[in-house]
């Protein structure tokens, strides 16, 4: 695997310490602290920001987890999230047009 987001929670491996089978790779586990920190940094850089659009692929299980964590982190910062969804690059234009 290459740069798998939380492979244990997604059911790809049994544990990071003992993945089992023939699995080698790198894991980047996105957690609520990292999601909250990203929004916090955005708020510090742009103190007047109130709405934030995020682009997500709903077909990717890791994206669903990330969006959930962003939603939880946004409220305490006074941010409203606007979710844009695209499953493939051909859908980007439509997703961005919907955000206007």
N, C-alpha and C positions, 0 to 999 in steps of 0.2 A: 504494500500500500504506500501511497505517497501523500503526505500531508492530509491524513484522514482526521476529520473533526469528530472527536469523541467516539472512537470505534467500539468501546465497551458498551455505551448506552445504545448505539445503533445495532448492536448484536453481531458485529463483524468478528470480534475476538472475545475471549472469556475475561481477560484482565490485561492491564498494561505489563504487569510483572511476568505473567505467564499466558501469553496470547493463545498458545495451543496451535496445533496444525503446522503448516509451513508458511508462517506470516512474518515478514520483516518489513520495517518501514518507520515512518515518523508520524507522530500524532500531535496535532495541535488542538487541544480541547478548549473550545470557546466556552467560557463560563460567564455567569452573571456579573462578576466583578469586572471582567474585561469589557463586556458590553456596556456596563454602566460607566466605566472610565472613558470609553470612546465618546459617549454622549456628553459626559462632564467636560472633556477637553474641547468639544465643539461649542458648548455653552460658554466656556471661558473665553474662547477665541471670538465668539460672536454673541455677546451678552444679550442682545435684543432678539435673538432667534426664538421663535415660538413654535414653528412647524418644521418638521424634518421629514423629508421623503427618503424612503429606503427601497432599493431594488432587490427583489428576492426571487428565487426560483422555487415555487411551491412543490415541484417534483423532487426536490433534494431534501431528505429528512434532516440533514444538518442545518439547512436554512430555516426549517420550521422551528427548530430549537432556538436558533439565533434570533429570529423575529420575536418569539415569545419573551426572550430575555431582554431584548430592546424595549418592548412594550412595558415590561415591569420596571425598567430603569428610567423610562421617560417621564412618568408621572411625578416623581419627587423633584425632578428638575424643571417642572413646568413646561414640558415639551409635549406637543401633539405629533404623533407619528402618522405619516401618510404612506401606506403600503402600496408599492407598485410591484406587479408580478409579471415575469416573463420567463418562459421555459426555454427559449432559444433566442439568439440574436435578432432574428427577423421580427420578434415581438417587442423589441426595445422602443421603437418609434411610437407604437400604440400605447405602451406603458407610460412613456414620458408625456405624451399628448394628454392622457387622462389626468395627469397631475396638475394641469393648468386650470 
